[in-house]
């Protein structure tokens, strides 16, 4: 396959996802492969990023490629009033693939319609974050040995959390049981519950984490995102809704792993870090291998 965009996780079939996960497994064994020689990848980050941008740049570097781009819209011609269309059409002339993060939902899809090179969505507002989903799937499969018949517990900001929305849709390809734990202000949007209803998958909503923590195979923690709130008072009211502490993991399943897309604020206490069930930093490392897999797959190099 060559020159296919990755805008939403639903753009890819289960078979394509498995191909990428298998490629990521190969890259974990041998991450330094000169496959992007003479290739240029543009990383256009209209929103701040640490892990996504740096893991993409690490992936490109380990593949022998070059990267160009910007880390903030203020350092680009967007600050002068240039449209996203003009930016994409210009940068496509300089690169073989564009990785793009933008605060507006649907921006990556729009970019894919005007770009002559593949677009990889690195997050568009509260909508989708499919490359994070790929590394989440890789982390789940690696720790659980399967993606089927798992109990996944999402905790925190389920309304604005694009990583939650993407992973929920991906895990709907399998026989997943969902538990959603959030304050009422940040409940999972109805459109995603309807999505699961159509798939015939079981889910429950909860206000307290201790109601479901013992039955979970994966606990997927998320931060309450200040930047998604227009009302500062609403953010202050909900920011400390859930804090995972080490003693809360004592009676959880032996195989259970705690995931988090990061950055962490205070929703996972630092005393959890030394617990063998904490997996979020290794999860971030897995981002390099999965993004290597995504880039080489889309460019038809693997």
Phi, psi and omega per residue, in radians:
X1 nan 2.482 -3.130
X2 -2.517 2.527 3.028
X3 1.072 0.684 3.015
X4 -1.771 2.386 3.113
X5 -1.335 2.833 2.942
X6 -2.222 1.668 -3.079
X7 -1.847 -0.798 3.090
X8 -2.248 2.628 3.128
X9 -1.100 -0.427 3.141
X10 -1.341 -0.087 3.042
X11 -1.215 -0.349 -3.033
X12 -1.927 2.488 3.081
X13 -1.371 2.925 3.076
X14 -1.028 -0.690 -3.129
X15 -1.130 -0.709 3.115
X16 -1.160 -0.685 3.104
X17 -1.087 -0.773 3.117
X18 -1.083 -0.653 3.101
X19 -1.057 -0.759 -3.136
X20 -1.180 -0.706 3.111
X21 -1.121 -0.678 3.096
X22 -1.156 -0.688 3.070
X23 -1.095 -0.724 3.117
X24 -1.062 -0.668 3.094
X25 -1.088 -0.690 3.083
X26 -1.149 -0.715 3.138
X27 -1.186 -0.545 3.078
X28 -1.089 -0.650 3.122
X29 -1.260 -0.564 -3.088
X30 -2.577 1.442 -3.038
X31 -1.314 -0.347 -3.077
X32 -1.717 1.667 -3.133
X33 -2.330 2.283 -3.032
X34 -1.470 1.155 -3.072
X35 -1.707 -0.326 -3.099
X36 -1.822 0.381 3.105
X37 -0.985 2.256 -3.111
X38 1.207 0.257 3.060
X39 -1.879 2.526 3.116
X40 -2.131 2.236 3.090
X41 -1.957 2.266 3.093
X42 -1.661 2.272 3.082
X43 -1.957 1.820 -3.075
X44 -1.861 1.791 -3.086
X45 -1.931 1.719 3.104
X46 -1.364 -0.155 3.074
X47 -2.227 2.669 3.123
X48 -1.089 2.609 3.098
X49 -2.768 2.537 3.016
X50 -1.980 -1.205 -3.034
X51 -1.125 -0.814 -3.075
X52 -1.108 -0.868 -3.112
X53 -1.132 -0.841 -3.077
X54 -1.193 -0.622 3.118
X55 -1.216 -0.619 3.038
X56 -1.113 -0.798 -3.111
X57 -1.172 -0.621 3.047
X58 -1.136 -0.761 3.121
X59 -1.049 -0.786 -3.136
X60 -1.108 -0.779 -3.113
X61 -1.109 -0.747 -3.134
X62 -1.200 -0.319 3.094
X63 -1.647 0.078 3.091
X64 1.396 0.295 -3.133
X65 -1.712 3.121 3.078
X66 -2.042 2.642 3.058
X67 -2.271 2.582 3.075
X68 -2.297 2.908 3.058
X69 2.560 -2.824 3.117
X70 -2.475 2.767 -3.057
X71 -1.879 -0.021 -3.121
X72 -2.789 2.425 -3.111
X73 -1.027 -0.495 -3.105
X74 -1.177 -0.322 3.131
X75 -1.700 0.218 3.121
X76 -2.131 3.071 3.136
X77 -1.258 -0.105 3.015
X78 -1.015 -0.621 3.127
X79 -1.131 -0.299 3.093
X80 -1.656 -0.023 3.126
X81 1.830 0.116 3.127
X82 -1.171 2.452 -3.139
X83 -1.341 2.795 3.064
X84 -1.065 -0.702 3.131
X85 -0.996 -0.842 -3.107
X86 -1.168 -0.653 3.102
X87 -1.080 -0.852 -3.102
X88 -1.115 -0.801 -3.110
X89 -1.122 -0.573 3.103
X90 -1.267 -0.867 -3.074
X91 -1.172 -0.513 3.080
X92 -1.055 -0.448 3.095
X93 -1.260 -0.343 -3.050
X94 -1.805 -0.060 -2.939
X95 -2.509 2.926 3.108
X96 -1.758 -0.282 -3.125
X97 -2.807 2.530 3.137
X98 -2.085 2.198 2.986
X99 -1.771 2.192 -2.969
X100 -2.335 2.286 2.953
X101 -2.082 2.366 -3.076
X102 -2.591 2.537 -3.087
X103 -1.306 -0.217 -3.064
X104 -1.706 2.241 3.109
X105 -1.083 2.364 3.121
X106 1.545 -0.090 -3.095
X107 -1.136 -0.656 -3.134
X108 -1.181 -0.673 3.105
X109 -1.107 -0.750 3.112
X110 -1.077 -0.749 3.134
X111 -1.070 -0.671 -3.117
X112 -1.157 -0.417 -3.121
X113 -1.407 -0.303 -3.119
X114 -1.984 -0.145 -3.069
X115 -1.577 2.474 3.073
X116 -1.605 -0.076 3.053
X117 -2.086 2.796 -3.102
X118 -1.064 2.492 3.063
X119 -1.906 2.308 3.012
X120 -1.973 2.120 -3.121
X121 -1.363 2.011 3.092
X122 -1.752 0.405 3.108
X123 2.115 2.091 3.074
X124 -2.187 1.724 -3.135
X125 1.001 -2.373 3.125
X126 -1.652 0.294 -3.003
X127 -1.531 -1.357 -2.985
X128 -2.371 2.696 3.030
X129 -2.581 1.236 -2.938
X130 -1.174 -0.519 3.123
X131 -1.254 -0.562 3.008
X132 -1.116 -0.685 3.121
X133 -1.078 -0.733 3.118
X134 -1.051 -0.750 3.140
X135 -1.269 -0.520 3.050
X136 -1.142 -0.782 3.108
X137 -1.082 -0.728 3.115
X138 -1.076 -0.754 -3.135
X139 -1.148 -0.700 3.132
X140 -1.161 -0.829 -3.132
X141 -1.103 -0.674 -3.112
X142 -1.159 -0.675 -3.081
X143 -1.522 -0.478 -3.078
X144 -1.816 -0.275 -3.122
X145 1.388 0.007 -3.097
X146 -2.856 2.881 2.970
X147 -1.989 0.006 -3.093
X148 -1.696 2.582 2.987
X149 1.019 0.757 3.133
X150 -1.901 2.668 3.054
X151 -1.807 1.953 -3.083
X152 -1.942 2.221 -3.105
X153 -1.954 1.985 3.095
X154 -1.655 2.324 -3.023
X155 -2.287 2.309 2.972
X156 1.976 -2.157 -3.082
X157 -1.515 1.635 -3.113
X158 -1.695 -0.156 3.135
X159 -1.433 -0.860 -3.066
X160 -1.773 -0.114 -3.021
X161 -1.317 1.748 -3.104
X162 -1.156 -0.496 3.113
X163 -1.176 -0.634 3.088
X164 -1.134 -0.813 -3.085
X165 -1.071 -0.767 -3.136
X166 -1.167 -0.805 -3.093
X167 -1.175 -0.656 3.086
X168 -0.989 -0.794 -3.122
X169 -1.186 -0.661 3.132
X170 -1.171 -0.777 -3.115
X171 -1.234 -0.253 3.068
X172 -1.231 -0.186 3.040
X173 -1.316 -0.186 -3.091
X174 -2.127 3.033 -3.096
X175 -1.488 1.298 -3.025
X176 -1.710 2.469 2.967
X177 -1.815 2.263 -3.055
X178 -1.934 2.439 2.921
X179 -2.201 2.214 -3.107
X180 -1.914 2.076 -3.114
X181 -2.051 2.015 -3.101
X182 -2.831 2.786 2.939
X183 -1.199 2.755 -3.051
X184 -1.065 -0.475 -3.141
X185 -1.224 -0.326 -3.030
X186 -2.171 0.521 -3.138
X187 -1.153 2.745 3.116
X188 -1.053 2.319 -3.119
X189 -1.073 2.624 -3.089
X190 -1.010 -0.580 -3.094
X191 -1.055 -0.567 -3.139
X192 -1.386 -0.548 3.049
X193 -1.183 -0.680 3.069
X194 -1.116 -0.661 3.097
X195 -1.028 -0.787 3.135
X196 -1.225 -0.627 3.087
X197 -1.033 -0.759 -3.136
X198 -1.148 -0.516 3.116
X199 -1.443 -0.183 -3.131
X200 1.261 0.526 -3.095
X201 -1.766 2.585 -3.053
X202 -1.491 2.375 3.037
X203 -2.606 2.691 3.078
X204 -2.429 2.593 3.087
X205 -1.870 2.463 -3.085
X206 -2.395 2.739 3.032
X207 -1.742 -0.404 -3.067
X208 -2.094 2.381 -3.129
X209 -1.213 -0.626 -3.076
X210 -1.161 -0.195 3.095
X211 -1.236 -0.429 -2.976
X212 -2.291 -0.126 -2.982
X213 -1.074 -0.567 -3.071
X214 -1.266 -0.410 -3.090
X215 -1.675 -0.067 -3.024
X216 -1.396 2.458 2.930
X217 -1.568 -0.611 3.100
X218 -2.278 2.240 2.957
X219 -1.863 2.017 -3.088
X220 -1.846 1.700 -3.121
X221 -1.440 2.557 3.042
X222 -2.379 2.658 3.080
X223 -1.452 2.713 2.971
X224 -1.375 2.062 -2.940
X225 -1.553 1.854 3.141
X226 -0.963 -0.693 -3.029
X227 -1.208 -0.251 3.128
X228 -1.590 -0.089 -3.086
X229 -1.716 2.217 3.027
X230 -1.456 -0.395 -3.121
X231 -1.899 1.914 -3.134
X232 -1.026 -0.540 -3.139
X233 -1.184 -0.647 3.105
X234 -1.131 -0.691 3.110
X235 -1.117 -0.822 -3.117
X236 -1.057 -0.581 -3.103
X237 -1.232 -0.484 -3.013
X238 -1.994 -0.141 -2.940
X239 -1.108 -0.475 -3.130
X240 -1.908 0.526 -3.047
X241 -1.073 -0.675 -3.070
X242 -2.425 2.255 3.053
X243 -2.292 2.055 3.136
X244 -1.486 2.166 3.133
X245 -1.998 2.752 -3.039
X246 -1.019 -0.716 -3.089
X247 -1.173 -0.289 3.111
X248 -1.296 -0.236 -3.079
X249 -1.648 -0.021 -2.997
X250 -1.052 -0.698 -3.083
X251 -1.871 0.369 3.106
X252 -1.447 2.929 -3.129
X253 -1.039 2.581 -3.126
X254 -1.067 -0.641 -3.087
X255 -1.476 -0.111 -3.015
X256 -1.096 2.453 3.074
X257 -2.246 2.501 3.086
X258 -1.688 2.110 3.081
X259 -1.946 2.716 3.094
X260 -2.757 2.287 3.131
X261 -1.229 -0.265 -3.129
X262 1.060 2.660 0.172
X263 -1.348 2.629 3.049
X264 -1.557 2.496 3.001
X265 -1.881 -1.412 3.084
X266 -2.442 0.247 -3.065
X267 -1.405 -0.235 2.965
X268 -2.197 2.056 3.131
X269 -1.119 2.551 -3.116
X270 -1.123 -0.317 3.114
X271 -1.241 -0.201 3.078
X272 -1.356 -0.415 -2.986
X273 -0.989 -0.613 -3.093
X274 -1.494 -0.112 3.116
X275 -1.267 2.408 -3.127
X276 -1.136 -0.265 3.120
X277 -1.477 -0.171 3.076
X278 -1.384 2.167 -3.034
X279 -2.218 0.016 -2.925
X280 -1.158 -0.537 3.121
X281 -1.335 -0.636 3.020
X282 -1.179 -0.631 3.054
X283 -0.980 -0.752 3.117
X284 -1.125 -0.690 3.078
X285 -1.079 -0.692 3.127
X286 -1.034 -0.359 3.111
X287 -1.079 -0.565 3.112
X288 -1.139 -0.832 -3.077
X289 -1.169 -0.719 -3.112
X290 -1.233 -0.605 3.122
X291 -1.297 -0.531 2.966
X292 -1.071 -0.762 -3.137
X293 -1.102 -0.770 -3.116
X294 -1.098 -0.829 -3.100
X295 -1.087 -0.850 -3.086
X296 -1.211 -0.565 3.107
X297 -1.173 -0.823 -3.099
X298 -1.141 -0.645 -3.128
X299 -1.476 0.031 3.093
X300 1.229 0.460 -3.099
X301 -1.642 -0.215 3.133
X302 -2.361 nan nan
